[in-house]
C-alpha cells in the first residue's frame, strides 16, 4: 500500500479500508501500476477534503493477476475478518465471477473494467463500458466509414471474450457484415501464428481484438510482422496507451479502440485530471489510459454511494438507484441501476497515442 500524505483529517478516527484488486502480474500487469496510482490519487484527494463519511480512506492492494479462485479466496478472507470495508478494482470477468458469490451483499463491490455486460447482483456496482453501449456503435461506425464487412474475432479464452464474441456475431449482421471466424487463446499466449493464418483464411478485413494487456501487444506485433495491418484493420474495446507502448509504433497502423476515456481526451475534466496526476506522480509516471483511470472512477463512485446513502451498508446503497452522481475525469456520471452511464469514444492509434475521431 502506498503511504498517503497528511490530509485534513485530524485526531483519532476509524479508517475506511478498501481492497484494491488490480493485476500485478500476468498479461494485465502492464497497466496494473497505472491502476494503483489512479486509485491512490482518488484516495488522497478524498482525504484532503475530509475522507468519506468523516473517515480516512486507505487502500490494501490485492493482486488481481493471480488465478480467479486465489484472488476470490484472499478477498473473502479480508471481508470475513472485517479487514476491509469495500472492494474496488480492475480485474478480469473471471475474477469477478469468482468474487461475486463470496462477497456480494457483504460489502460494496465496485467493478471498474470494461466487460461483457449483464451483471445485476445487488451490491455490485459497475463503472466500466459494456458491449451493447460500446462495441455495437463502434462496429457500425467503422462499417460506415471504412466499408469493413468481414470480421474475425481473436480473444483470450475466458468469459468476457467468449460472451462478447457471441454478441459480435449479432452486431456484425446489424452492420451489414458477418463474423467469418473466431479464435481463442489462453491468457499469456506468445505464439500467434495459427491465429494469423486463421485470419488470412477467412479473408477478414477487420479483426475484433478481445485480448488482454501483453497478449494484445504481442498479437499486434505479430499481426504487423505478418503484413496483415496493410489490408485488415483491428478494433479493440480493451486497449490503452500502456498497451500501445508495449506494442511499438510500427505495429499500430490500422488499430482502433473504443472506450469511455483516453489520455488524449481534450475535455476540461480530463485535462484537469491529467494535470493533477502529473503534479502528484511526475511526468515519468505510468500513462493513465482508460483501464488505469477506471480505478479512479471506482473509488469516486464508492465515495458518492457512501455519502448519498450516509452509510456503507449495501442495502442502503442499492436503494439509491438514479440518485447517485459525481463529476470526474469522464465528466458528470450518473448511476442507472448498478451501472454508470458515460460518454464513449472511438479513437485511432497514432504511434503511442490515440486520436479521438468520434463520440459514439
C-alpha positions, -999 to 999 in steps of 0.1 A, spaced: 0 0 0 13 34 -9 16 58 20 -8 87 20 2 122 27 -14 141 55 -49 154 47 -74 175 65 -85 146 88 -70 151 122 -73 132 155 -82 96 161 -107 84 135 -118 50 122 -104 44 87 -124 32 57 -103 4 42 -107 -5 6 -93 -37 -10 -80 -25 -44 -80 -56 -66 -58 -49 -96 -34 -70 -117 3 -70 -106 13 -100 -128 3 -118 -160 -8 -101 -192 -28 -74 -175 2 -65 -153 12 -40 -179 -14 -15 -167 -15 -25 -131 8 4 -119 -15 30 -135 -45 14 -118 -27 17 -84 -17 53 -89 -50 64 -102 -68 49 -72 -42 64 -49 -48 98 -63 -86 94 -58 -80 84 -21 -56 113 -14 -80 138 -29 -109 125 -8 -88 125 23 -78 161 17 -114 172 20 -124 151 49 -125 115 36 -157 95 32 -183 97 60 -157 115 80 -133 85 78 -99 85 63 -97 62 33 -69 37 29 -61 11 3 -49 -25 6 -37 -38 -28 -46 -73 -37 -30 -89 -68 -59 -94 -92 -35 -111 -117 -34 -143 -97 -59 -172 -105 -96 -163 -101 -100 -187 -72 -69 -174 -54 -80 -138 -57 -115 -146 -45 -102 -166 -15 -79 -138 -5 -105 -111 -7 -131 -133 11 -107 -137 40 -103 -99 42 -140 -93 42 -147 -121 67 -120 -107 91 -136 -72 86 -102 -60 75 -118 -42 46 -150 -22 42 -153 -23 4 -137 -38 -27 -128 -18 -58 -107 -26 -89 -100 -36 -124 -97 -74 -129 -109 -99 -154 -145 -111 -156 -133 -145 -145 -121 -129 -112 -154 -110 -109 -174 -142 -114 -154 -159 -86 -157 -129 -63 -194 -122 -65 -207 -153 -47 -182 -148 -19 -186 -111 -11 -217 -97 -28 -241 -82 -2 -215 -82 25 -195 -51 14 -198 -27 -16 -181 -41 -46 -171 -16 -74 -160 -33 -106 -143 -9 -129 -134 -30 -160 -150 -27 -194 -169 -60 -196 -195 -81 -214 -225 -67 -195 -253 -84 -177 -241 -81 -141 -271 -74 -119 -261 -88 -85 -273 -64 -57 -243 -47 -41 -221 -50 -72 -217 -15 -89 -200 -11 -123 -182 18 -138 -169 2 -170 -181 3 -205 -204 -25 -218 -206 -42 -252 -241 -30 -261 -232 6 -255 -197 5 -268 -190 -23 -293 -221 -21 -315 -218 16 -323 -181 13 -329 -185 -16 -353 -214 3 -371 -193 35 -374 -163 16 -388 -185 -3 -413 -200 30 -425 -167 49 -427 -143 22 -439 -166 -4 -456 -154 -33 -435 -178 -63 -436 -159 -95 -429 -149 -98 -393 -127 -123 -374 -127 -123 -336 -95 -130 -317 -97 -132 -280 -84 -147 -248 -103 -179 -237 -124 -168 -207 -159 -154 -200 -155 -118 -214 -142 -126 -248 -165 -156 -252 -197 -137 -243 -186 -107 -263 -178 -128 -294 -214 -141 -293 -227 -106 -292 -203 -95 -320 -219 -120 -344 -252 -103 -340 -237 -68 -341 -218 -77 -374 -251 -87 -390 -268 -55 -378 -239 -36 -395 -244 -54 -428 -215 -78 -423 -206 -111 -408 -181 -127 -384 -162 -151 -407 -142 -168 -380 -132 -169 -343 -100 -179 -324 -95 -180 -287 -61 -184 -269 -51 -188 -233 -41 -158 -212 -3 -155 -216 -1 -166 -252 32 -159 -271 27 -177 -304 0 -163 -327 10 -180 -359 -21 -203 -361 -44 -174 -353 -29 -152 -380 -34 -180 -405 -70 -182 -394 -75 -145 -400 -60 -150 -435 -81 -180 -444 -114 -163 -435 -103 -132 -457 -112 -108 -429 -110 -71 -435 -114 -64 -398 -103 -81 -366 -122 -77 -333 -94 -79 -307 -106 -92 -273 -71 -97 -259 -58 -85 -225 -27 -64 -219 6 -80 -231 -13 -106 -251 -28 -77 -272 7 -62 -276 22 -94 -288 -7 -100 -312 -3 -65 -326 34 -71 -332 28 -105 -349 -1 -90 -369 21 -63 -383 51 -86 -389 27 -108 -410 18 -78 -431 -19 -80 -421 -20 -44 -409 -19 -33 -445 -52 -49 -455 -71 -55 -423 -80 -31 -395 -82 -40 -358 -108 -29 -333 -103 -33 -295 -125 -24 -266 -97 -32 -242 -68 -11 -254 -50 17 -236 -18 38 -241 3 14 -220 -5 -14 -244 4 9 -273 38 15 -257 43 -23 -254 31 -28 -290 55 -3 -306 47 24 -330 54 4 -362 26 -21 -353 -2 3 -346 -12 12 -382 -49 4 -387 -56 -1 -349 -88 14 -335 -101 15 -299 -134 23 -282 -135 35 -246 -150 60 -222 -117 77 -216 -84 83 -234 -53 101 -221 -57 125 -251 -94 133 -243 -95 171 -245 -123 179 -221 -119 203 -191 -124 174 -167 -99 151 -184 -72 178 -188 -76 188 -152 -72 151 -141 -41 147 -162 -26 178 -147 -33 167 -111 -19 132 -118 13 146 -134 17 171 -105 14 143 -79 34 115 -96 56 132 -121 57 132 -159 76 98 -159 47 80 -141 28 53 -160 4 67 -185 -32 66 -173 -55 53 -201 -90 41 -197 -80 9 -178 -60 26 -151 -83 57 -149 -112 34 -143 -98 27 -108 -100 65 -100 -137 63 -111 -142 32 -89 -130 50 -57 -150 81 -66 -182 60 -72 -177 43 -38 -174 77 -21 -205 90 -39 -226 60 -30 -215 61 7 -221 99 10 -255 96 -7 -266 67 14 -249 81 45 -237 46 51 -215 17 38 -245 -6 41 -250 -24 8 -288 -24 11 -288 14 17 -266 19 -13 -288 -3 -35 -318 19 -26 -300 50 -41 -309 40 -77 -309 71 -100 -298 95 -73 -261 90 -73 -238 111 -95 -204 128 -93 -180 146 -116 -147 130 -126 -123 128 -155 -150 113 -177 -173 142 -169 -205 141 -149 -216 105 -144 -248 91 -130 -256 57 -117 -285 39 -135 -294 6 -118 -259 -6 -109 -241 8 -140 -226 42 -146 -238 60 -178 -210 77 -196 -199 92 -229 -180 67 -252 -154 74 -279 -139 58 -310 -102 65 -315 -75 56 -340 -40 47 -328 -13 71 -338 20 56 -327 19 59 -289 -13 80 -286 -49 78 -296 -66 103 -320 -102 105 -309 -123 107 -341 -159 104 -328 -182 102 -298 -203 71 -300 
